[in-house]
């Protein structure tokens, strides 16, 4: 910007007056030097914080790249289907989604495909209150706040998230079967230290207009980053 201003001025000036001005400046260089020094001071004053800020951004980016999200995002493709309001029946919607997953699984070179309500580090998941935790020392009516996500079969396998205990979801876990959930190891350590929570139940509200219902824990998965790469591990259920 500092260099552009005199360049534009030179294009608008006649040659003879410009040469006269240069000659006058040569005989009285103090004014020119002062203006030049002021420009240099301003440039240095602006450049130093810009360079410091750039270095801090580069360092922060380098540190973020070393953070482990807890899953493997390599060679993973996320697709969000747009139904445009064409499917109104919940049963038809569920059938279409599961048929779509099977068709994608049949595509050559696809190792696994799954369904998810909110992708990790891309969308904010949900938060719900749970109570009726079948754990020693916890009152049955005490409420706790857990994050949750809705996932389908092979979700943890697709993202390379280890299953630590129990089993993952299958196609048989549908609306007709027992209501089940998976928890991360933070929940297991916090509420069932040195115990096996598989088979235990918690009670949660499935929706605004739906009643509370108990859900059985069928598996424990490793904790991974759900909302932010810098978030602290918290209780999550699926």
C-alpha positions in Angstrom: 0.0 0.0 0.0 2.8 2.4 0.9 4.5 1.7 -2.5 1.3 1.9 -4.5 0.5 5.5 -3.5 3.6 7.2 -5.0 3.4 4.9 -8.0 -0.2 6.1 -8.7 0.9 9.7 -8.2 3.7 9.3 -10.7 1.3 8.1 -13.4 -0.9 11.2 -12.9 2.0 13.7 -12.9 3.6 15.5 -15.9 7.2 14.7 -16.4 8.6 18.3 -16.1 7.0 19.1 -12.7 8.0 15.8 -11.4 11.6 16.3 -12.3 11.5 19.8 -10.8 10.1 18.3 -7.5 12.9 15.8 -7.5 15.5 18.5 -8.0 14.0 20.5 -5.2 14.0 17.5 -2.9 17.6 16.9 -3.7 18.5 20.4 -2.5 16.3 20.0 0.6 16.3 16.3 1.5 15.2 16.7 5.2 11.5 16.7 4.4 11.8 13.6 2.2 13.8 11.8 4.8 11.3 12.5 7.5 8.4 11.2 5.4 10.4 8.1 4.4 11.3 7.4 8.1 7.7 7.7 9.1 6.6 5.2 6.5 9.3 2.8 7.6 8.2 3.2 11.3 4.6 2.5 10.4 5.6 -0.5 8.2 7.7 -2.1 11.0 4.9 -1.3 13.6 2.3 -3.1 11.5 4.6 -6.0 10.3 5.7 -7.1 13.8 2.2 -8.0 15.2 1.3 -9.5 11.9 4.3 -11.8 11.9 3.8 -12.7 15.6 0.1 -13.5 15.0 1.0 -15.6 11.9 3.6 -17.5 13.9 1.0 -18.2 16.7 -1.5 -19.4 14.1 1.1 -21.7 12.5 2.0 -23.1 15.9 -1.6 -23.6 16.8 -2.3 -25.4 13.5 0.7 -27.6 14.0 -0.5 -28.5 17.5 -4.0 -29.3 16.3 -2.6 -31.6 13.6 -1.0 -33.6 16.4 -4.2 -34.0 18.3 -5.8 -37.4 18.1 -9.5 -37.2 17.3 -9.9 -40.8 18.4 -11.1 -42.0 14.9 -9.5 -42.4 11.5 -10.9 -39.9 9.0 -8.7 -41.1 6.1 -10.6 -42.4 3.0 -13.9 -41.7 4.6 -16.7 -40.1 2.5 -19.7 -38.4 4.1 -22.9 -38.1 2.1 -26.0 -36.3 3.2 -29.1 -37.4 1.2 -31.7 -34.7 0.4 -35.2 -36.2 0.5 -37.0 -32.9 -0.2 -39.9 -33.9 2.0 -40.8 -36.9 -0.3 -40.8 -39.5 2.6 -43.3 -38.7 5.3 -43.8 -42.2 6.8 -41.2 -43.2 9.5 -41.3 -46.8 8.5 -40.7 -46.0 4.8 -37.9 -43.7 5.8 -36.2 -46.3 8.0 -36.5 -48.9 5.3 -35.1 -46.6 2.6 -32.1 -45.6 4.8 -31.2 -49.2 5.6 -31.6 -50.3 2.0 -29.4 -47.4 1.0 -26.7 -48.5 3.4 -26.8 -52.0 2.0 -26.5 -50.7 -1.6 -23.5 -48.6 -0.6 -21.9 -51.5 1.1 -22.2 -53.4 -2.2 -20.2 -50.8 -4.1 -16.8 -52.2 -5.1 -13.9 -51.0 -2.9 -16.2 -49.9 -0.1 -15.1 -51.6 3.0 -18.0 -50.5 5.2 -20.8 -48.0 5.3 -23.0 -46.8 8.2 -25.5 -44.2 9.2 -25.1 -41.3 11.7 -27.2 -38.4 12.9 -24.3 -36.0 13.4 -20.9 -36.5 12.0 -18.0 -36.0 14.5 -16.2 -32.6 14.4 -18.6 -31.5 11.7 -22.0 -31.0 13.5 -23.1 -30.6 17.0 -24.6 -33.7 18.6 -27.5 -33.8 21.1 -27.6 -33.5 24.9 -30.1 -35.4 27.0 -30.8 -36.0 30.7 -30.6 -39.6 32.0 -31.7 -41.0 35.3 -32.5 -44.4 36.8 -28.9 -45.5 36.4 -28.4 -49.0 37.7 -25.1 -48.2 39.5 -24.1 -48.5 43.1 -24.3 -45.4 45.2 -26.4 -43.4 42.6 -29.9 -42.4 43.6 -32.5 -43.8 41.1 -34.0 -40.3 40.6 -30.8 -38.3 40.2 -30.5 -36.8 36.7 -27.3 -36.5 34.7 -26.5 -34.8 31.4 -25.0 -36.9 28.7 -24.3 -36.2 25.1 -25.7 -38.6 22.5 -25.6 -39.5 18.9 -27.8 -41.7 16.7 -25.7 -44.2 14.8 -26.3 -47.4 12.7 -24.7 -50.7 12.3 -20.9 -50.7 11.5 -20.6 -47.1 12.5 -17.7 -47.6 14.8 -16.1 -50.1 12.4 -16.3 -47.6 9.6 -14.5 -44.9 11.6 -12.0 -47.3 13.2 -13.2 -46.7 16.7 -12.4 -49.7 19.0 -15.2 -51.7 20.7 -13.8 -52.2 24.2 -16.5 -54.5 25.6 -19.8 -56.1 24.6 -21.2 -55.8 21.1 -22.1 -53.1 18.6 -25.4 -52.4 16.9 -26.7 -54.9 14.3 -29.6 -54.8 11.8 -31.7 -56.7 14.4 -31.7 -53.7 16.8 -34.8 -52.1 15.3 -38.1 -50.7 16.7 -39.3 -54.2 17.5 -36.4 -55.3 19.6 -35.2 -54.3 23.1 -34.1 -50.6 23.4 -30.4 -50.6 23.6 -27.5 -48.2 23.8 -23.7 -48.1 23.7 -21.6 -45.9 26.0 -18.1 -44.6 25.8 -15.5 -45.6 28.3 -15.9 -42.3 30.2 -19.4 -43.3 31.3 -18.1 -46.8 32.2 -15.3 -45.4 34.4 -17.5 -42.7 36.0 -20.5 -44.7 37.0 -19.3 -48.3 37.0 -15.6 -48.2 38.2 -14.0 -51.6 38.3 -17.4 -53.2 37.2 -19.0 -54.5 34.1 -21.9 -52.2 32.9 -23.0 -54.5 30.2 -26.6 -55.4 30.8 -27.2 -52.4 33.1 -30.0 -50.0 32.2 -30.5 -46.2 32.2 -33.7 -44.2 31.7 -33.8 -41.3 29.3 -36.3 -39.2 27.4 -36.3 -40.2 23.7 -37.9 -37.0 22.5 -39.9 -34.0 23.5 -43.3 -35.7 23.0 -42.2 -39.2 23.9 -42.2 -40.8 27.4 -39.1 -41.8 29.3 -38.0 -45.3 28.6 -35.2 -47.6 30.0 -32.4 -48.6 27.7 -30.0 -51.5 28.1 -26.3 -51.1 27.7 -24.9 -53.6 25.2 -21.4 -52.3 24.6 -18.5 -49.9 25.5 -16.6 -48.0 22.8 -13.4 -45.9 23.1 -13.9 -42.2 23.6 -13.3 -39.9 20.6 -13.8 -36.2 19.9 -17.4 -35.5 19.1 -17.8 -31.7 18.9 -14.3 -30.1 19.0 -10.8 -31.3 18.5 -9.8 -29.7 21.8 -12.8 -30.9 23.9 -12.3 -32.7 27.1 -13.7 -36.3 27.1 -17.2 -36.5 28.5 -20.0 -39.0 28.9 -21.5 -40.0 25.5 -24.1 -42.6 24.6 -25.1 -43.9 21.2 
